[in-house]
């Protein structure tokens, strides 16, 4: 179901489905947004893991993520601060 909603079969806007973005962590290395930044994130799949092995936060169950993707009919690049870059 998620694959049917992805742009070009692999891309999505994290802000639109309510999951944390990755670019904030990258700013540590680049000093902030650059011309190479873009608003897309790549979906690579699900992993079956238990919460005790995670270092960071979790964002809920897979069903919730699938439901958020199903709400998307068109990706809105303007939701990302990198849209105007």
PDB file with one MODEL, atoms N, CA, C and O in Angstrom:
MODEL        1
ATOM      1  N   UNK A   1       0.820  -1.199   0.000  1.00  0.00           N
ATOM      2  CA  UNK A   1       0.000   0.000   0.000  1.00  0.00           C
ATOM      3  C   UNK A   1       0.863   1.261   0.000  1.00  0.00           C
ATOM      4  O   UNK A   1       0.534   2.242  -0.667  1.00  0.00           O
ATOM      5  N   UNK A   2       1.956   1.233   0.743  1.00  0.00           N
ATOM      6  CA  UNK A   2       2.846   2.395   0.778  1.00  0.00           C
ATOM      7  C   UNK A   2       3.493   2.618  -0.583  1.00  0.00           C
ATOM      8  O   UNK A   2       3.574   3.750  -1.059  1.00  0.00           O
ATOM      9  N   UNK A   3       3.948   1.551  -1.200  1.00  0.00           N
ATOM     10  CA  UNK A   3       4.629   1.682  -2.498  1.00  0.00           C
ATOM     11  C   UNK A   3       3.761   2.360  -3.534  1.00  0.00           C
ATOM     12  O   UNK A   3       4.273   3.072  -4.397  1.00  0.00           O
ATOM     13  N   UNK A   4       2.461   2.155  -3.467  1.00  0.00           N
ATOM     14  CA  UNK A   4       1.535   2.787  -4.409  1.00  0.00           C
ATOM     15  C   UNK A   4       1.473   4.300  -4.232  1.00  0.00           C
ATOM     16  O   UNK A   4       1.086   5.013  -5.158  1.00  0.00           O
ATOM     17  N   UNK A   5       1.846   4.794  -3.069  1.00  0.00           N
ATOM     18  CA  UNK A   5       1.754   6.227  -2.786  1.00  0.00           C
ATOM     19  C   UNK A   5       3.072   6.977  -2.981  1.00  0.00           C
ATOM     20  O   UNK A   5       3.080   8.208  -2.978  1.00  0.00           O
ATOM     21  N   UNK A   6       4.164   6.273  -3.146  1.00  0.00           N
ATOM     22  CA  UNK A   6       5.473   6.912  -3.242  1.00  0.00           C
ATOM     23  C   UNK A   6       5.674   7.602  -4.584  1.00  0.00           C
ATOM     24  O   UNK A   6       5.200   7.126  -5.615  1.00  0.00           O
ATOM     25  N   UNK A   7       6.376   8.718  -4.563  1.00  0.00           N
ATOM     26  CA  UNK A   7       6.765   9.423  -5.788  1.00  0.00           C
ATOM     27  C   UNK A   7       7.891   8.632  -6.446  1.00  0.00           C
ATOM     28  O   UNK A   7       8.881   8.302  -5.792  1.00  0.00           O
ATOM     29  N   UNK A   8       7.750   8.332  -7.712  1.00  0.00           N
ATOM     30  CA  UNK A   8       8.759   7.575  -8.464  1.00  0.00           C
ATOM     31  C   UNK A   8       9.059   6.224  -7.805  1.00  0.00           C
ATOM     32  O   UNK A   8      10.147   5.673  -7.979  1.00  0.00           O
ATOM     33  N   UNK A   9       8.104   5.701  -7.059  1.00  0.00           N
ATOM     34  CA  UNK A   9       8.250   4.388  -6.460  1.00  0.00           C
ATOM     35  C   UNK A   9       9.130   4.303  -5.242  1.00  0.00           C
ATOM     36  O   UNK A   9       9.356   3.206  -4.732  1.00  0.00           O
ATOM     37  N   UNK A  10       9.655   5.461  -4.736  1.00  0.00           N
ATOM     38  CA  UNK A  10      10.549   5.383  -3.582  1.00  0.00           C
ATOM     39  C   UNK A  10      10.602   6.635  -2.707  1.00  0.00           C
ATOM     40  O   UNK A  10      11.183   6.578  -1.623  1.00  0.00           O
ATOM     41  N   UNK A  11      10.028   7.751  -3.123  1.00  0.00           N
ATOM     42  CA  UNK A  11      10.214   9.015  -2.410  1.00  0.00           C
ATOM     43  C   UNK A  11       8.939   9.509  -1.745  1.00  0.00           C
ATOM     44  O   UNK A  11       7.832   9.266  -2.225  1.00  0.00           O
ATOM     45  N   UNK A  12       9.123  10.215  -0.618  1.00  0.00           N
ATOM     46  CA  UNK A  12       7.991  10.787   0.103  1.00  0.00           C
ATOM     47  C   UNK A  12       8.436  12.044   0.846  1.00  0.00           C
ATOM     48  O   UNK A  12       9.632  12.285   1.011  1.00  0.00           O
ATOM     49  N   UNK A  13       7.472  12.838   1.289  1.00  0.00           N
ATOM     50  CA  UNK A  13       7.724  14.038   2.091  1.00  0.00           C
ATOM     51  C   UNK A  13       7.438  13.676   3.548  1.00  0.00           C
ATOM     52  O   UNK A  13       6.284  13.452   3.915  1.00  0.00           O
ATOM     53  N   UNK A  14       8.473  13.619   4.372  1.00  0.00           N
ATOM     54  CA  UNK A  14       8.329  13.190   5.767  1.00  0.00           C
ATOM     55  C   UNK A  14       7.347  14.074   6.539  1.00  0.00           C
ATOM     56  O   UNK A  14       6.550  13.571   7.332  1.00  0.00           O
ATOM     57  N   UNK A  15       7.402  15.375   6.313  1.00  0.00           N
ATOM     58  CA  UNK A  15       6.512  16.295   7.019  1.00  0.00           C
ATOM     59  C   UNK A  15       5.042  15.987   6.749  1.00  0.00           C
ATOM     60  O   UNK A  15       4.191  16.212   7.609  1.00  0.00           O
ATOM     61  N   UNK A  16       4.748  15.481   5.576  1.00  0.00           N
ATOM     62  CA  UNK A  16       3.360  15.246   5.190  1.00  0.00           C
ATOM     63  C   UNK A  16       2.752  14.022   5.873  1.00  0.00           C
ATOM     64  O   UNK A  16       1.532  13.924   6.006  1.00  0.00           O
ATOM     65  N   UNK A  17       3.595  13.097   6.301  1.00  0.00           N
ATOM     66  CA  UNK A  17       3.058  11.916   6.981  1.00  0.00           C
ATOM     67  C   UNK A  17       3.390  11.907   8.464  1.00  0.00           C
ATOM     68  O   UNK A  17       3.108  10.935   9.166  1.00  0.00           O
ATOM     69  N   UNK A  18       3.990  12.990   8.937  1.00  0.00           N
ATOM     70  CA  UNK A  18       4.197  13.167  10.366  1.00  0.00           C
ATOM     71  C   UNK A  18       5.310  12.358  10.990  1.00  0.00           C
ATOM     72  O   UNK A  18       5.226  11.991  12.161  1.00  0.00           O
ATOM     73  N   UNK A  19       6.356  12.073  10.226  1.00  0.00           N
ATOM     74  CA  UNK A  19       7.505  11.399  10.833  1.00  0.00           C
ATOM     75  C   UNK A  19       8.696  12.355  10.827  1.00  0.00           C
ATOM     76  O   UNK A  19       8.756  13.260   9.995  1.00  0.00           O
ATOM     77  N   UNK A  20       9.635  12.165  11.739  1.00  0.00           N
ATOM     78  CA  UNK A  20      10.787  13.066  11.816  1.00  0.00           C
ATOM     79  C   UNK A  20      11.605  13.061  10.522  1.00  0.00           C
ATOM     80  O   UNK A  20      11.758  12.031   9.865  1.00  0.00           O
ATOM     81  N   UNK A  21      12.109  14.211  10.185  1.00  0.00           N
ATOM     82  CA  UNK A  21      12.941  14.344   8.990  1.00  0.00           C
ATOM     83  C   UNK A  21      14.382  13.985   9.317  1.00  0.00           C
ATOM     84  O   UNK A  21      14.767  13.934  10.485  1.00  0.00           O
ATOM     85  N   UNK A  22      15.165  13.742   8.298  1.00  0.00           N
ATOM     86  CA  UNK A  22      16.572  13.395   8.491  1.00  0.00           C
ATOM     87  C   UNK A  22      17.505  14.588   8.340  1.00  0.00           C
ATOM     88  O   UNK A  22      18.644  14.549   8.803  1.00  0.00           O
ATOM     89  N   UNK A  23      17.033  15.637   7.700  1.00  0.00           N
ATOM     90  CA  UNK A  23      17.949  16.733   7.373  1.00  0.00           C
ATOM     91  C   UNK A  23      18.468  17.495   8.583  1.00  0.00           C
ATOM     92  O   UNK A  23      19.556  18.066   8.518  1.00  0.00           O
ATOM     93  N   UNK A  24      17.738  17.521   9.666  1.00  0.00           N
ATOM     94  CA  UNK A  24      18.213  18.231  10.858  1.00  0.00           C
ATOM     95  C   UNK A  24      19.550  17.654  11.325  1.00  0.00           C
ATOM     96  O   UNK A  24      20.460  18.401  11.684  1.00  0.00           O
ATOM     97  N   UNK A  25      19.663  16.333  11.320  1.00  0.00           N
ATOM     98  CA  UNK A  25      20.921  15.688  11.713  1.00  0.00           C
ATOM     99  C   UNK A  25      22.050  16.012  10.741  1.00  0.00           C
ATOM    100  O   UNK A  25      23.208  16.108  11.148  1.00  0.00           O
ATOM    101  N   UNK A  26      21.727  16.181   9.468  1.00  0.00           N
ATOM    102  CA  UNK A  26      22.750  16.488   8.472  1.00  0.00           C
ATOM    103  C   UNK A  26      23.296  17.906   8.611  1.00  0.00           C
ATOM    104  O   UNK A  26      24.425  18.182   8.206  1.00  0.00           O
ATOM    105  N   UNK A  27      22.498  18.801   9.182  1.00  0.00           N
ATOM    106  CA  UNK A  27      22.959  20.186   9.358  1.00  0.00           C
ATOM    107  C   UNK A  27      24.215  20.265  10.214  1.00  0.00           C
ATOM    108  O   UNK A  27      24.996  21.208  10.084  1.00  0.00           O
ATOM    109  N   UNK A  28      24.413  19.299  11.075  1.00  0.00           N
ATOM    110  CA  UNK A  28      25.616  19.259  11.906  1.00  0.00           C
ATOM    111  C   UNK A  28      26.873  19.227  11.032  1.00  0.00           C
ATOM    112  O   UNK A  28      27.906  19.790  11.395  1.00  0.00           O
ATOM    113  N   UNK A  29      26.773  18.572   9.893  1.00  0.00           N
ATOM    114  CA  UNK A  29      27.920  18.436   8.994  1.00  0.00           C
ATOM    115  C   UNK A  29      28.010  19.548   7.958  1.00  0.00           C
ATOM    116  O   UNK A  29      29.098  19.859   7.474  1.00  0.00           O
ATOM    117  N   UNK A  30      26.869  20.151   7.614  1.00  0.00           N
ATOM    118  CA  UNK A  30      26.864  21.156   6.545  1.00  0.00           C
ATOM    119  C   UNK A  30      26.697  22.582   7.055  1.00  0.00           C
ATOM    120  O   UNK A  30      26.861  23.534   6.291  1.00  0.00           O
ATOM    121  N   UNK A  31      26.374  22.742   8.335  1.00  0.00           N
ATOM    122  CA  UNK A  31      26.167  24.076   8.886  1.00  0.00           C
ATOM    123  C   UNK A  31      24.808  24.662   8.535  1.00  0.00           C
ATOM    124  O   UNK A  31      24.592  25.859   8.723  1.00  0.00           O
ATOM    125  N   UNK A  32      23.903  23.861   8.038  1.00  0.00           N
ATOM    126  CA  UNK A  32      22.560  24.322   7.678  1.00  0.00           C
ATOM    127  C   UNK A  32      22.217  23.910   6.259  1.00  0.00           C
ATOM    128  O   UNK A  32      22.968  23.166   5.628  1.00  0.00           O
ATOM    129  N   UNK A  33      21.085  24.388   5.752  1.00  0.00           N
ATOM    130  CA  UNK A  33      20.660  24.011   4.401  1.00  0.00           C
ATOM    131  C   UNK A  33      21.672  24.426   3.339  1.00  0.00           C
ATOM    132  O   UNK A  33      22.328  25.460   3.460  1.00  0.00           O
ATOM    133  N   UNK A  34      21.788  23.612   2.308  1.00  0.00           N
ATOM    134  CA  UNK A  34      22.664  23.919   1.172  1.00  0.00           C
ATOM    135  C   UNK A  34      21.859  23.778  -0.119  1.00  0.00           C
ATOM    136  O   UNK A  34      20.712  23.332  -0.093  1.00  0.00           O
ATOM    137  N   UNK A  35      22.451  24.152  -1.226  1.00  0.00           N
ATOM    138  CA  UNK A  35      21.796  24.018  -2.528  1.00  0.00           C
ATOM    139  C   UNK A  35      21.554  22.553  -2.905  1.00  0.00           C
ATOM    140  O   UNK A  35      20.726  22.263  -3.768  1.00  0.00           O
ATOM    141  N   UNK A  36      22.267  21.642  -2.267  1.00  0.00           N
ATOM    142  CA  UNK A  36      22.102  20.213  -2.561  1.00  0.00           C
ATOM    143  C   UNK A  36      20.934  19.593  -1.798  1.00  0.00           C
ATOM    144  O   UNK A  36      20.542  18.465  -2.097  1.00  0.00           O
ATOM    145  N   UNK A  37      20.377  20.295  -0.831  1.00  0.00           N
ATOM    146  CA  UNK A  37      19.269  19.750  -0.039  1.00  0.00           C
ATOM    147  C   UNK A  37      17.985  19.719  -0.859  1.00  0.00           C
ATOM    148  O   UNK A  37      17.768  20.551  -1.739  1.00  0.00           O
ATOM    149  N   UNK A  38      17.152  18.750  -0.552  1.00  0.00           N
ATOM    150  CA  UNK A  38      15.845  18.644  -1.208  1.00  0.00           C
ATOM    151  C   UNK A  38      14.837  18.154  -0.174  1.00  0.00           C
ATOM    152  O   UNK A  38      15.214  17.800   0.943  1.00  0.00           O
ATOM    153  N   UNK A  39      13.589  18.135  -0.533  1.00  0.00           N
ATOM    154  CA  UNK A  39      12.518  17.834   0.419  1.00  0.00           C
ATOM    155  C   UNK A  39      12.149  16.356   0.480  1.00  0.00           C
ATOM    156  O   UNK A  39      11.303  15.978   1.290  1.00  0.00           O
ATOM    157  N   UNK A  40      12.747  15.522  -0.337  1.00  0.00           N
ATOM    158  CA  UNK A  40      12.340  14.120  -0.435  1.00  0.00           C
ATOM    159  C   UNK A  40      13.117  13.213   0.515  1.00  0.00           C
ATOM    160  O   UNK A  40      14.298  13.434   0.780  1.00  0.00           O
ATOM    161  N   UNK A  41      12.432  12.187   1.022  1.00  0.00           N
ATOM    162  CA  UNK A  41      13.041  11.104   1.793  1.00  0.00           C
ATOM    163  C   UNK A  41      12.786   9.816   1.018  1.00  0.00           C
ATOM    164  O   UNK A  41      11.802   9.708   0.286  1.00  0.00           O
ATOM    165  N   UNK A  42      13.669   8.851   1.181  1.00  0.00           N
ATOM    166  CA  UNK A  42      13.539   7.576   0.464  1.00  0.00           C
ATOM    167  C   UNK A  42      12.994   6.498   1.395  1.00  0.00           C
ATOM    168  O   UNK A  42      13.488   6.314   2.508  1.00  0.00           O
ATOM    169  N   UNK A  43      11.968   5.789   0.924  1.00  0.00           N
ATOM    170  CA  UNK A  43      11.411   4.678   1.673  1.00  0.00           C
ATOM    171  C   UNK A  43      12.138   3.410   1.254  1.00  0.00           C
ATOM    172  O   UNK A  43      12.209   3.082   0.070  1.00  0.00           O
ATOM    173  N   UNK A  44      12.683   2.694   2.252  1.00  0.00           N
ATOM    174  CA  UNK A  44      13.400   1.463   1.911  1.00  0.00           C
ATOM    175  C   UNK A  44      12.710   0.218   2.437  1.00  0.00           C
ATOM    176  O   UNK A  44      13.034  -0.884   1.993  1.00  0.00           O
ATOM    177  N   UNK A  45      11.774   0.345   3.363  1.00  0.00           N
ATOM    178  CA  UNK A  45      11.035  -0.819   3.826  1.00  0.00           C
ATOM    179  C   UNK A  45      10.850  -0.842   5.325  1.00  0.00           C
ATOM    180  O   UNK A  45      11.210   0.095   6.037  1.00  0.00           O
ATOM    181  N   UNK A  46      10.285  -1.931   5.779  1.00  0.00           N
ATOM    182  CA  UNK A  46      10.046  -2.154   7.203  1.00  0.00           C
ATOM    183  C   UNK A  46      11.034  -3.187   7.723  1.00  0.00           C
ATOM    184  O   UNK A  46      11.523  -4.031   6.972  1.00  0.00           O
ATOM    185  N   UNK A  47      11.317  -3.111   9.006  1.00  0.00           N
ATOM    186  CA  UNK A  47      12.119  -4.129   9.684  1.00  0.00           C
ATOM    187  C   UNK A  47      11.348  -4.604  10.893  1.00  0.00           C
ATOM    188  O   UNK A  47      10.668  -3.821  11.557  1.00  0.00           O
ATOM    189  N   UNK A  48      11.452  -5.877  11.176  1.00  0.00           N
ATOM    190  CA  UNK A  48      10.811  -6.455  12.343  1.00  0.00           C
ATOM    191  C   UNK A  48      11.828  -6.465  13.483  1.00  0.00           C
ATOM    192  O   UNK A  48      12.693  -7.338  13.544  1.00  0.00           O
ATOM    193  N   UNK A  49      11.719  -5.484  14.387  1.00  0.00           N
ATOM    194  CA  UNK A  49      12.644  -5.389  15.511  1.00  0.00           C
ATOM    195  C   UNK A  49      11.862  -5.141  16.784  1.00  0.00           C
ATOM    196  O   UNK A  49      10.715  -4.695  16.746  1.00  0.00           O
ATOM    197  N   UNK A  50      12.480  -5.430  17.894  1.00  0.00           N
ATOM    198  CA  UNK A  50      11.825  -5.135  19.163  1.00  0.00           C
ATOM    199  C   UNK A  50      12.331  -3.789  19.675  1.00  0.00           C
ATOM    200  O   UNK A  50      13.447  -3.383  19.351  1.00  0.00           O
ATOM    201  N   UNK A  51      11.529  -3.107  20.460  1.00  0.00           N
ATOM    202  CA  UNK A  51      11.873  -1.757  20.907  1.00  0.00           C
ATOM    203  C   UNK A  51      13.106  -1.732  21.795  1.00  0.00           C
ATOM    204  O   UNK A  51      13.729  -0.680  21.931  1.00  0.00           O
ATOM    205  N   UNK A  52      13.478  -2.844  22.400  1.00  0.00           N
ATOM    206  CA  UNK A  52      14.642  -2.853  23.287  1.00  0.00           C
ATOM    207  C   UNK A  52      15.955  -2.665  22.539  1.00  0.00           C
ATOM    208  O   UNK A  52      16.965  -2.335  23.161  1.00  0.00           O
ATOM    209  N   UNK A  53      15.973  -2.865  21.220  1.00  0.00           N
ATOM    210  CA  UNK A  53      17.210  -2.692  20.456  1.00  0.00           C
ATOM    211  C   UNK A  53      17.316  -1.316  19.814  1.00  0.00           C
ATOM    212  O   UNK A  53      18.335  -1.000  19.201  1.00  0.00           O
ATOM    213  N   UNK A  54      16.290  -0.501  19.944  1.00  0.00           N
ATOM    214  CA  UNK A  54      16.301   0.828  19.338  1.00  0.00           C
ATOM    215  C   UNK A  54      17.057   1.820  20.198  1.00  0.00           C
ATOM    216  O   UNK A  54      16.940   1.809  21.423  1.00  0.00           O
ATOM    217  N   UNK A  55      17.833   2.678  19.553  1.00  0.00           N
ATOM    218  CA  UNK A  55      18.527   3.748  20.261  1.00  0.00           C
ATOM    219  C   UNK A  55      17.671   4.999  20.357  1.00  0.00           C
ATOM    220  O   UNK A  55      17.816   5.783  21.295  1.00  0.00           O
ATOM    221  N   UNK A  56      16.787   5.188  19.401  1.00  0.00           N
ATOM    222  CA  UNK A  56      15.984   6.400  19.332  1.00  0.00           C
ATOM    223  C   UNK A  56      14.512   6.116  19.519  1.00  0.00           C
ATOM    224  O   UNK A  56      14.117   5.010  19.886  1.00  0.00           O
ATOM    225  N   UNK A  57      13.705   7.131  19.261  1.00  0.00           N
ATOM    226  CA  UNK A  57      12.250   6.986  19.451  1.00  0.00           C
ATOM    227  C   UNK A  57      11.616   6.136  18.363  1.00  0.00           C
ATOM    228  O   UNK A  57      12.165   5.975  17.273  1.00  0.00           O
ATOM    229  N   UNK A  58      10.465   5.605  18.681  1.00  0.00           N
ATOM    230  CA  UNK A  58       9.655   4.932  17.669  1.00  0.00           C
ATOM    231  C   UNK A  58       8.466   5.827  17.368  1.00  0.00           C
ATOM    232  O   UNK A  58       8.157   6.728  18.148  1.00  0.00           O
ATOM    233  N   UNK A  59       7.799   5.593  16.252  1.00  0.00           N
ATOM    234  CA  UNK A  59       6.711   6.473  15.829  1.00  0.00           C
ATOM    235  C   UNK A  59       5.390   5.742  15.709  1.00  0.00           C
ATOM    236  O   UNK A  59       4.490   6.206  15.010  1.00  0.00           O
ATOM    237  N   UNK A  60       5.259   4.638  16.359  1.00  0.00           N
ATOM    238  CA  UNK A  60       4.000   3.921  16.313  1.00  0.00           C
ATOM    239  C   UNK A  60       4.097   2.640  15.519  1.00  0.00           C
ATOM    240  O   UNK A  60       5.181   2.199  15.137  1.00  0.00           O
ATOM    241  N   UNK A  61       2.952   2.059  15.281  1.00  0.00           N
ATOM    242  CA  UNK A  61       2.892   0.784  14.584  1.00  0.00           C
ATOM    243  C   UNK A  61       2.831   0.980  13.077  1.00  0.00           C
ATOM    244  O   UNK A  61       2.487   2.052  12.581  1.00  0.00           O
ATOM    245  N   UNK A  62       3.174  -0.081  12.366  1.00  0.00           N
ATOM    246  CA  UNK A  62       3.179  -0.033  10.903  1.00  0.00           C
ATOM    247  C   UNK A  62       1.812   0.348  10.351  1.00  0.00           C
ATOM    248  O   UNK A  62       1.725   1.058   9.349  1.00  0.00           O
ATOM    249  N   UNK A  63       0.750  -0.111  10.990  1.00  0.00           N
ATOM    250  CA  UNK A  63      -0.592   0.206  10.504  1.00  0.00           C
ATOM    251  C   UNK A  63      -0.837   1.710  10.479  1.00  0.00           C
ATOM    252  O   UNK A  63      -1.473   2.227   9.560  1.00  0.00           O
ATOM    253  N   UNK A  64      -0.331   2.407  11.489  1.00  0.00           N
ATOM    254  CA  UNK A  64      -0.483   3.863  11.536  1.00  0.00           C
ATOM    255  C   UNK A  64       0.273   4.550  10.415  1.00  0.00           C
ATOM    256  O   UNK A  64      -0.222   5.507   9.820  1.00  0.00           O
ATOM    257  N   UNK A  65       1.463   4.067  10.127  1.00  0.00           N
ATOM    258  CA  UNK A  65       2.248   4.640   9.038  1.00  0.00           C
ATOM    259  C   UNK A  65       1.565   4.387   7.699  1.00  0.00           C
ATOM    260  O   UNK A  65       1.492   5.284   6.859  1.00  0.00           O
ATOM    261  N   UNK A  66       1.070   3.182   7.501  1.00  0.00           N
ATOM    262  CA  UNK A  66       0.346   2.867   6.268  1.00  0.00           C
ATOM    263  C   UNK A  66      -0.865   3.782   6.122  1.00  0.00           C
ATOM    264  O   UNK A  66      -1.141   4.274   5.028  1.00  0.00           O
ATOM    265  N   UNK A  67      -1.582   4.010   7.206  1.00  0.00           N
ATOM    266  CA  UNK A  67      -2.757   4.887   7.162  1.00  0.00           C
ATOM    267  C   UNK A  67      -2.367   6.307   6.753  1.00  0.00           C
ATOM    268  O   UNK A  67      -3.084   6.943   5.981  1.00  0.00           O
ATOM    269  N   UNK A  68      -1.243   6.809   7.261  1.00  0.00           N
ATOM    270  CA  UNK A  68      -0.791   8.154   6.884  1.00  0.00           C
ATOM    271  C   UNK A  68      -0.452   8.219   5.399  1.00  0.00           C
ATOM    272  O   UNK A  68      -0.789   9.199   4.734  1.00  0.00           O
ATOM    273  N   UNK A  69       0.199   7.208   4.876  1.00  0.00           N
ATOM    274  CA  UNK A  69       0.506   7.171   3.446  1.00  0.00           C
ATOM    275  C   UNK A  69      -0.765   7.111   2.613  1.00  0.00           C
ATOM    276  O   UNK A  69      -0.839   7.732   1.553  1.00  0.00           O
ATOM    277  N   UNK A  70      -1.761   6.374   3.076  1.00  0.00           N
ATOM    278  CA  UNK A  70      -3.000   6.242   2.321  1.00  0.00           C
ATOM    279  C   UNK A  70      -3.761   7.567   2.219  1.00  0.00           C
ATOM    280  O   UNK A  70      -4.556   7.742   1.295  1.00  0.00           O
ATOM    281  N   UNK A  71      -3.538   8.489   3.133  1.00  0.00           N
ATOM    282  CA  UNK A  71      -4.185   9.800   3.090  1.00  0.00           C
ATOM    283  C   UNK A  71      -3.635  10.682   1.968  1.00  0.00           C
ATOM    284  O   UNK A  71      -4.288  11.641   1.557  1.00  0.00           O
ATOM    285  N   UNK A  72      -2.439  10.360   1.473  1.00  0.00           N
ATOM    286  CA  UNK A  72      -1.760  11.207   0.492  1.00  0.00           C
ATOM    287  C   UNK A  72      -2.257  10.902  -0.914  1.00  0.00           C
ATOM    288  O   UNK A  72      -2.185   9.766  -1.382  1.00  0.00           O
ATOM    289  N   UNK A  73      -2.761  11.938  -1.577  1.00  0.00           N
ATOM    290  CA  UNK A  73      -3.107  11.788  -2.989  1.00  0.00           C
ATOM    291  C   UNK A  73      -2.064  12.481  -3.861  1.00  0.00           C
ATOM    292  O   UNK A  73      -1.872  12.113  -5.020  1.00  0.00           O
ATOM    293  N   UNK A  74      -1.389  13.489  -3.295  1.00  0.00           N
ATOM    294  CA  UNK A  74      -0.336  14.211  -3.999  1.00  0.00           C
ATOM    295  C   UNK A  74       0.650  14.728  -2.959  1.00  0.00           C
ATOM    296  O   UNK A  74       0.239  15.236  -1.916  1.00  0.00           O
ATOM    297  N   UNK A  75       1.936  14.605  -3.230  1.00  0.00           N
ATOM    298  CA  UNK A  75       2.954  15.073  -2.296  1.00  0.00           C
ATOM    299  C   UNK A  75       3.095  16.587  -2.372  1.00  0.00           C
ATOM    300  O   UNK A  75       3.144  17.162  -3.459  1.00  0.00           O
ATOM    301  N   UNK A  76       3.159  17.225  -1.212  1.00  0.00           N
ATOM    302  CA  UNK A  76       3.217  18.681  -1.102  1.00  0.00           C
ATOM    303  C   UNK A  76       4.621  19.101  -0.689  1.00  0.00           C
ATOM    304  O   UNK A  76       4.939  19.132   0.500  1.00  0.00           O
ATOM    305  N   UNK A  77       5.454  19.421  -1.662  1.00  0.00           N
ATOM    306  CA  UNK A  77       6.844  19.792  -1.398  1.00  0.00           C
ATOM    307  C   UNK A  77       6.965  21.060  -0.558  1.00  0.00           C
ATOM    308  O   UNK A  77       7.979  21.267   0.109  1.00  0.00           O
ATOM    309  N   UNK A  78       5.950  21.902  -0.585  1.00  0.00           N
ATOM    310  CA  UNK A  78       6.018  23.165   0.158  1.00  0.00           C
ATOM    311  C   UNK A  78       5.998  22.953   1.674  1.00  0.00           C
ATOM    312  O   UNK A  78       6.253  23.899   2.419  1.00  0.00           O
ATOM    313  N   UNK A  79       5.710  21.765   2.142  1.00  0.00           N
ATOM    314  CA  UNK A  79       5.737  21.488   3.575  1.00  0.00           C
ATOM    315  C   UNK A  79       7.155  21.410   4.134  1.00  0.00           C
ATOM    316  O   UNK A  79       7.357  21.496   5.345  1.00  0.00           O
ATOM    317  N   UNK A  80       8.120  21.249   3.258  1.00  0.00           N
ATOM    318  CA  UNK A  80       9.515  21.135   3.667  1.00  0.00           C
ATOM    319  C   UNK A  80      10.216  22.486   3.569  1.00  0.00           C
ATOM    320  O   UNK A  80       9.952  23.250   2.641  1.00  0.00           O
ATOM    321  N   UNK A  81      11.108  22.791   4.517  1.00  0.00           N
ATOM    322  CA  UNK A  81      11.868  24.042   4.405  1.00  0.00           C
ATOM    323  C   UNK A  81      12.827  24.034   3.215  1.00  0.00           C
ATOM    324  O   UNK A  81      13.373  25.079   2.859  1.00  0.00           O
ATOM    325  N   UNK A  82      13.039  22.890   2.604  1.00  0.00           N
ATOM    326  CA  UNK A  82      13.935  22.802   1.461  1.00  0.00           C
ATOM    327  C   UNK A  82      13.222  22.999   0.128  1.00  0.00           C
ATOM    328  O   UNK A  82      13.841  22.918  -0.932  1.00  0.00           O
ATOM    329  N   UNK A  83      11.940  23.254   0.187  1.00  0.00           N
ATOM    330  CA  UNK A  83      11.163  23.437  -1.044  1.00  0.00           C
ATOM    331  C   UNK A  83      11.669  24.635  -1.847  1.00  0.00           C
ATOM    332  O   UNK A  83      11.734  24.570  -3.074  1.00  0.00           O
ATOM    333  N   UNK A  84      12.017  25.700  -1.186  1.00  0.00           N
ATOM    334  CA  UNK A  84      12.411  26.936  -1.875  1.00  0.00           C
ATOM    335  C   UNK A  84      13.894  26.953  -2.250  1.00  0.00           C
ATOM    336  O   UNK A  84      14.339  27.849  -2.968  1.00  0.00           O
ATOM    337  N   UNK A  85      14.655  25.979  -1.775  1.00  0.00           N
ATOM    338  CA  UNK A  85      16.111  25.982  -2.049  1.00  0.00           C
ATOM    339  C   UNK A  85      16.359  25.658  -3.497  1.00  0.00           C
ATOM    340  O   UNK A  85      17.510  25.610  -3.930  1.00  0.00           O
TER     341      UNK A  85
ENDMDL
END
